């Protein structure tokens, strides 16, 4: 913000436990980036798992002090609906104190409707691809490899969730897409381009940074790392197949950090038993693992962004990723990118790094050059600019 500009005032509605894991971590970091970008943020969350960043004002809908309404008490969907109703009730009194409303899925319908009535512009976060695409692509792959998802799995088809999310999509002034892949899944479903806004996620440079002596070493085996939930959508089966086809598996190590869907682990058991593969389970030392690894593999069939990609870039752990991952991974600049489900190309990429450590060094330098532009602070600036555009366009319509 320049001194002549008034700060943007944002209401940030988040129905989950702000500051917990996964999207709750993403939301917290997003708030921190917005605050550093000069945005005045009122965050209304279901509950706080962690104190909000400096400069952010916080309220909760499902907690008072140490007393919390357990999400399981009403069920997830009813709890999100309650949060949405409580936020929507506050909008009339906040109308002159906010410029834009930022909402998250499944807890936004009433808020979006009331914001439209009051003439307040809105943006809806899309941490994943279009839900219909996500359901269908994951289901196809599950059928192909013979793994059944539990009925309550987050990527098992749920008609009610899809219905509610598609209502929210239509009500929002803009859908915030963190990658070109996410944006394309909405275009393919018929959404107009001018309803889709691009932004990015980032990484925490205080946690993810390179080892002081990180460099490509000619004489040791390659270390490849997978981080995330070990589920079909992340394409771990592609990574295992490609690794074992590559000569890198002869003297290298493939580290897998994450919890498995039991049926998926059973299916992959023969591949996981290879002596070069180490299953680590859920880990809290991911930054250290990235600093020690040469490459990160993420061959997802569906992603919203792939946060581990920017974490890896910050750690100089070169991403080998599918086209479903963030476009901040640029082929032959800071990453190697393969078509979705293309095991042969991924095998070639692993083998190429194994054979040419000079290429690994060049890609690490590409990561070093990219890293400053993909922090959470940088992401906050990008998002603040999106807010400005949406607010300006809304005012132009009214004028």
C-alpha positions as CSV (number, residue, x, y, z in Angstrom):
1,X,0.0,0.0,0.0
2,X,1.2,3.5,-0.7
3,X,0.7,6.2,1.9
4,X,-2.0,7.8,-0.2
5,X,-4.0,4.6,-0.5
6,X,-6.5,3.6,2.2
7,X,-5.9,0.0,3.3
8,X,-8.2,-2.6,2.0
9,X,-10.6,-3.8,4.8
10,X,-11.4,-7.5,4.5
11,X,-13.7,-9.9,6.3
12,X,-12.2,-13.3,6.1
13,X,-14.7,-16.1,6.9
14,X,-13.2,-19.5,7.7
15,X,-15.4,-22.2,9.1
16,X,-12.6,-24.5,10.3
17,X,-10.0,-24.4,13.1
18,X,-7.7,-21.6,12.0
19,X,-4.1,-22.5,12.4
20,X,-4.5,-26.3,12.5
21,X,-3.2,-28.6,9.7
22,X,-3.7,-28.7,5.9
23,X,-6.2,-25.9,4.7
24,X,-6.3,-24.5,8.3
25,X,-2.5,-23.9,8.0
26,X,-3.0,-22.4,4.5
27,X,-5.6,-20.0,5.8
28,X,-3.4,-18.9,8.7
29,X,-0.5,-18.2,6.4
30,X,-2.7,-16.4,4.0
31,X,-3.8,-14.1,6.8
32,X,-0.2,-13.4,7.7
33,X,0.6,-12.6,4.1
34,X,-2.4,-10.2,3.8
35,X,-1.5,-8.4,7.0
36,X,2.1,-7.9,5.8
37,X,0.7,-6.6,2.6
38,X,-1.1,-3.9,4.5
39,X,-4.6,-5.3,4.4
40,X,-6.8,-4.8,7.5
41,X,-8.3,-8.2,8.2
42,X,-11.2,-9.2,10.4
43,X,-11.0,-13.0,10.6
44,X,-14.1,-14.9,11.7
45,X,-13.2,-18.5,12.2
46,X,-15.0,-21.5,13.6
47,X,-12.3,-21.8,16.2
48,X,-8.6,-20.8,16.7
49,X,-6.0,-23.5,17.0
50,X,-3.3,-20.9,16.9
51,X,-3.2,-17.2,17.7
52,X,-3.8,-15.1,14.6
53,X,-0.9,-13.2,13.0
54,X,0.0,-9.7,14.2
55,X,-2.3,-7.1,12.8
56,X,-5.3,-9.5,12.3
57,X,-8.4,-9.1,14.4
58,X,-10.1,-12.4,15.2
59,X,-13.6,-13.6,16.2
60,X,-14.9,-17.1,16.6
61,X,-18.3,-18.5,15.9
62,X,-18.0,-22.0,17.5
63,X,-15.8,-21.2,20.5
64,X,-15.9,-18.9,23.5
65,X,-12.7,-18.8,25.4
66,X,-11.8,-22.4,26.2
67,X,-15.3,-23.7,25.5
68,X,-15.7,-25.1,22.0
69,X,-18.6,-26.6,20.1
70,X,-17.2,-29.9,18.9
71,X,-17.5,-30.2,15.1
72,X,-18.7,-33.8,15.6
73,X,-21.5,-32.7,17.9
74,X,-23.6,-31.4,15.0
75,X,-21.8,-33.0,12.2
76,X,-19.4,-31.3,9.9
77,X,-22.0,-29.9,7.4
78,X,-24.3,-28.5,10.1
79,X,-21.4,-27.0,11.9
80,X,-20.2,-25.2,8.8
81,X,-23.8,-24.0,8.1
82,X,-24.0,-22.6,11.7
83,X,-20.8,-20.7,11.1
84,X,-22.1,-19.4,7.8
85,X,-25.4,-18.2,9.5
86,X,-23.6,-16.5,12.3
87,X,-21.2,-14.6,9.9
88,X,-24.1,-13.6,7.6
89,X,-26.0,-12.1,10.6
90,X,-23.1,-9.7,11.3
91,X,-22.7,-8.3,7.8
92,X,-25.3,-5.6,8.0
93,X,-23.5,-4.0,11.0
94,X,-20.1,-4.4,9.3
95,X,-21.2,-3.0,5.8
96,X,-19.4,0.3,6.2
97,X,-16.3,-1.3,7.9
98,X,-15.3,-3.8,5.1
99,X,-14.5,-3.5,1.4
100,X,-14.5,-7.2,0.5
101,X,-15.4,-10.6,1.9
102,X,-13.2,-13.6,1.5
103,X,-15.0,-17.0,2.2
104,X,-14.1,-20.6,2.2
105,X,-16.2,-23.5,0.8
106,X,-19.1,-25.2,2.5
107,X,-19.5,-22.4,5.0
108,X,-20.4,-19.5,2.7
109,X,-23.8,-19.7,1.0
110,X,-25.7,-17.4,3.4
111,X,-22.8,-15.1,3.7
112,X,-22.5,-14.7,-0.1
113,X,-26.2,-14.1,-0.4
114,X,-26.3,-11.4,2.3
115,X,-23.1,-9.8,0.8
116,X,-24.8,-9.6,-2.6
117,X,-27.9,-8.0,-1.0
118,X,-25.7,-5.4,0.7
119,X,-23.5,-4.8,-2.4
120,X,-20.3,-6.1,-0.8
121,X,-17.9,-7.9,-3.3
122,X,-17.0,-11.4,-2.5
123,X,-14.2,-13.9,-3.4
124,X,-14.4,-17.7,-2.7
125,X,-11.3,-19.7,-2.0
126,X,-10.7,-22.7,-4.2
127,X,-8.0,-24.7,-2.5
128,X,-8.7,-27.6,-4.8
129,X,-9.9,-28.1,-8.4
130,X,-13.6,-28.0,-9.2
131,X,-15.1,-30.6,-6.9
132,X,-16.9,-32.4,-9.7
133,X,-13.6,-32.9,-11.6
134,X,-11.8,-34.0,-8.4
135,X,-14.5,-36.6,-7.6
136,X,-14.6,-38.0,-11.1
137,X,-10.8,-38.1,-11.8
138,X,-10.1,-39.8,-8.5
139,X,-12.9,-42.3,-9.0
140,X,-11.6,-43.2,-12.4
141,X,-8.1,-43.8,-11.1
142,X,-9.4,-45.8,-8.1
143,X,-11.4,-48.1,-10.5
144,X,-8.4,-48.5,-12.8
145,X,-6.0,-49.7,-10.0
146,X,-8.6,-51.5,-8.0
147,X,-8.7,-49.4,-4.8
148,X,-12.0,-48.5,-3.2
149,X,-12.3,-45.3,-1.2
150,X,-14.2,-45.4,2.2
151,X,-17.6,-43.8,1.9
152,X,-16.5,-41.0,4.3
153,X,-13.2,-40.2,2.4
154,X,-12.8,-36.6,1.4
155,X,-12.6,-37.6,-2.3
156,X,-15.4,-40.2,-2.3
157,X,-18.3,-38.8,-4.4
158,X,-20.7,-36.9,-2.2
159,X,-23.7,-35.4,-4.0
160,X,-24.7,-33.1,-1.2
161,X,-21.2,-31.5,-0.8
162,X,-21.0,-31.1,-4.6
163,X,-24.5,-29.5,-4.7
164,X,-23.6,-27.0,-1.9
165,X,-20.3,-26.1,-3.4
166,X,-21.7,-25.5,-6.9
167,X,-24.3,-23.2,-5.3
168,X,-21.5,-21.2,-3.7
169,X,-19.5,-21.1,-6.9
170,X,-22.4,-19.3,-8.7
171,X,-23.0,-16.9,-5.8
172,X,-19.4,-15.6,-5.5
173,X,-18.2,-12.6,-7.5
174,X,-14.8,-14.3,-8.0
175,X,-13.4,-17.8,-7.5
176,X,-9.8,-17.7,-6.3
177,X,-7.8,-20.2,-8.2
178,X,-4.2,-20.8,-7.0
179,X,-3.0,-22.5,-10.2
180,X,-3.7,-22.6,-13.9
181,X,-4.8,-26.2,-13.5
182,X,-7.5,-25.3,-11.0
183,X,-8.6,-22.5,-13.2
184,X,-8.9,-24.8,-16.2
185,X,-11.1,-27.3,-14.3
186,X,-13.6,-24.4,-13.8
187,X,-13.4,-23.3,-17.5
188,X,-14.0,-26.9,-18.5
189,X,-17.2,-26.9,-16.4
190,X,-18.4,-23.8,-18.2
191,X,-17.6,-21.0,-15.8
192,X,-16.8,-17.6,-17.4
193,X,-13.1,-16.6,-17.4
194,X,-14.0,-13.2,-15.8
195,X,-15.4,-15.0,-12.7
196,X,-12.0,-16.7,-12.1
197,X,-9.2,-14.9,-10.4
198,X,-5.6,-16.1,-10.2
199,X,-3.6,-15.9,-7.0
200,X,-0.9,-18.2,-5.5
201,X,0.0,-19.9,-2.2
202,X,3.5,-19.8,-0.8
203,X,6.0,-21.2,1.7
204,X,7.3,-20.2,5.1
205,X,10.9,-19.2,4.6
206,X,11.6,-19.5,8.3
207,X,10.9,-23.2,8.1
208,X,11.9,-24.2,4.6
209,X,15.4,-23.1,3.5
210,X,18.3,-25.0,2.0
211,X,21.0,-26.7,4.0
212,X,24.2,-24.7,4.2
213,X,26.1,-27.4,2.3
214,X,23.3,-28.4,-0.1
215,X,24.8,-29.3,-3.5
216,X,24.6,-32.1,-6.0
217,X,27.2,-34.8,-5.0
218,X,28.4,-37.0,-7.8
219,X,29.2,-40.1,-5.8
220,X,26.2,-40.7,-3.6
221,X,22.8,-42.2,-4.6
222,X,19.9,-40.0,-5.3
223,X,17.4,-39.2,-2.5
224,X,13.8,-38.7,-3.7
225,X,11.1,-37.6,-1.2
226,X,7.3,-37.8,-1.3
227,X,5.4,-35.7,1.3
228,X,1.6,-35.8,1.8
229,X,-1.3,-38.0,2.4
230,X,-0.6,-41.3,0.7
231,X,-3.8,-41.4,-1.3
232,X,-4.7,-42.3,-4.9
233,X,-5.1,-38.6,-6.0
234,X,-1.5,-37.9,-5.1
235,X,-0.3,-40.5,-7.6
236,X,2.2,-42.2,-5.3
237,X,1.7,-45.4,-7.3
238,X,3.1,-43.6,-10.4
239,X,6.1,-42.4,-8.4
240,X,6.8,-45.9,-7.1
241,X,6.6,-47.5,-10.5
242,X,8.8,-44.8,-12.1
243,X,11.4,-45.0,-9.3
244,X,11.7,-48.8,-9.6
245,X,12.0,-48.5,-13.4
246,X,14.8,-46.0,-13.0
247,X,18.5,-46.9,-12.3
248,X,18.3,-44.4,-9.5
249,X,16.7,-47.1,-7.4
250,X,19.8,-49.2,-7.6
251,X,21.8,-47.0,-5.2
252,X,19.4,-44.3,-4.2
253,X,16.6,-43.9,-1.6
254,X,12.9,-43.1,-2.0
255,X,11.5,-41.6,1.3
256,X,7.7,-41.6,1.7
257,X,6.5,-39.2,4.5
258,X,2.7,-39.5,5.1
259,X,-0.1,-41.6,6.3
260,X,-1.6,-44.3,4.0
261,X,-5.1,-45.1,3.1
262,X,-5.0,-48.8,4.2
263,X,-6.4,-50.3,1.0
264,X,-3.9,-48.2,-1.0
265,X,-1.0,-49.4,1.1
266,X,-2.1,-53.0,0.7
267,X,-2.3,-52.5,-3.1
268,X,1.2,-51.0,-3.2
269,X,2.8,-53.5,-0.8
270,X,5.0,-55.3,-3.4
271,X,6.5,-51.9,-4.5
272,X,6.9,-50.6,-1.0
273,X,8.9,-53.7,0.0
274,X,11.8,-52.8,-2.3
275,X,15.0,-52.1,-0.3
276,X,15.4,-48.7,-1.8
277,X,12.0,-47.5,-0.5
278,X,11.5,-46.3,3.1
279,X,8.0,-45.6,4.4
280,X,8.3,-43.0,7.2
281,X,4.7,-42.5,8.1
282,X,3.4,-39.1,9.2
283,X,6.4,-36.8,10.1
284,X,6.8,-33.5,11.8
285,X,10.4,-32.9,10.5
286,X,9.4,-32.3,6.9
287,X,11.7,-29.2,6.5
288,X,14.7,-31.3,7.6
289,X,13.7,-34.1,5.2
290,X,13.5,-31.6,2.3
291,X,16.9,-30.1,3.1
292,X,18.4,-33.6,3.0
293,X,16.7,-34.8,-0.2
294,X,17.7,-34.0,-3.8
295,X,14.2,-34.1,-5.4
296,X,10.6,-34.0,-4.4
297,X,8.1,-36.1,-6.4
298,X,4.4,-35.2,-6.6
299,X,2.7,-37.0,-9.6
300,X,-0.9,-35.9,-8.6
301,X,-3.9,-36.6,-10.8
302,X,-5.7,-33.7,-9.2
303,X,-4.5,-30.7,-7.1
304,X,-5.5,-27.2,-6.1
305,X,-1.9,-26.1,-5.8
306,X,0.4,-28.6,-4.1
307,X,1.9,-26.6,-1.1
308,X,4.8,-29.1,-0.9
309,X,6.1,-27.8,-4.2
310,X,6.8,-24.3,-2.9
311,X,8.2,-25.8,0.3
312,X,10.5,-27.8,-1.9
313,X,11.6,-24.8,-4.0
314,X,12.5,-22.9,-0.8
315,X,14.5,-25.9,0.3
316,X,16.3,-26.4,-3.1
317,X,14.7,-29.8,-3.2
318,X,13.9,-29.9,-6.9
319,X,10.2,-30.8,-7.7
320,X,9.4,-33.6,-10.2
321,X,5.7,-33.0,-10.6
322,X,2.7,-33.6,-12.8
323,X,0.9,-30.8,-14.7
324,X,-1.8,-30.9,-12.0
325,X,0.6,-29.2,-9.6
326,X,1.3,-25.5,-9.4
327,X,2.6,-23.7,-12.5
328,X,5.2,-22.0,-10.2
329,X,7.0,-25.2,-11.1
330,X,8.6,-24.4,-14.4
331,X,9.9,-27.3,-16.5
332,X,13.7,-27.2,-16.9
333,X,14.0,-24.0,-14.9
334,X,13.3,-25.0,-11.3
335,X,11.5,-28.4,-11.8
336,X,10.8,-31.2,-14.2
337,X,7.1,-31.4,-15.1
338,X,5.3,-34.5,-16.7
339,X,1.8,-35.1,-18.1
340,X,-0.6,-36.6,-15.6
341,X,-0.3,-40.4,-15.2
342,X,2.7,-40.5,-17.6
343,X,4.9,-42.9,-15.8
344,X,7.4,-43.2,-18.7
345,X,8.2,-39.5,-18.7
346,X,8.5,-39.4,-14.9
347,X,10.9,-42.4,-15.1
348,X,12.9,-40.5,-17.7
349,X,13.0,-37.4,-15.4
350,X,14.2,-39.4,-12.4
351,X,16.8,-41.1,-14.5
352,X,18.0,-37.8,-16.0
353,X,18.6,-36.3,-12.6
354,X,20.4,-39.5,-11.5
355,X,22.7,-39.4,-14.5
356,X,23.3,-35.7,-14.7
357,X,24.1,-34.0,-11.4
358,X,25.0,-30.9,-13.2
359,X,21.3,-30.6,-14.3
360,X,20.3,-31.1,-10.6
361,X,22.6,-28.2,-9.7
362,X,21.1,-26.0,-12.4
363,X,17.6,-26.7,-11.3
364,X,18.5,-26.0,-7.7
365,X,19.8,-22.6,-8.8
366,X,16.5,-22.1,-10.6
367,X,14.7,-22.9,-7.3
368,X,17.0,-20.4,-5.5
369,X,16.0,-17.7,-8.0
370,X,12.3,-18.5,-7.8
371,X,12.1,-18.8,-4.0
372,X,11.7,-15.1,-3.1
373,X,8.7,-14.7,-5.3
374,X,6.8,-17.6,-3.9
375,X,6.8,-17.0,-0.1
376,X,3.6,-16.4,1.8
377,X,4.6,-12.8,2.0
378,X,4.7,-12.6,-1.8
379,X,1.4,-14.5,-2.0
380,X,-0.2,-11.9,0.3
381,X,0.8,-9.1,-2.1
382,X,-0.7,-11.1,-5.0
383,X,-4.0,-11.7,-3.1
384,X,-4.2,-8.0,-2.0
385,X,-3.9,-7.0,-5.7
386,X,-6.8,-9.4,-6.5
387,X,-8.9,-7.7,-3.8
388,X,-8.2,-4.3,-5.4
389,X,-9.2,-5.5,-8.8
390,X,-12.5,-7.0,-7.6
391,X,-13.4,-4.0,-5.5
392,X,-12.6,-1.6,-8.4
393,X,-14.7,-3.7,-10.8
394,X,-17.6,-3.8,-8.3
395,X,-17.5,0.0,-7.9
396,X,-17.4,0.5,-11.6
397,X,-20.6,-1.5,-12.0
398,X,-22.4,0.5,-9.4
399,X,-21.2,3.9,-10.8
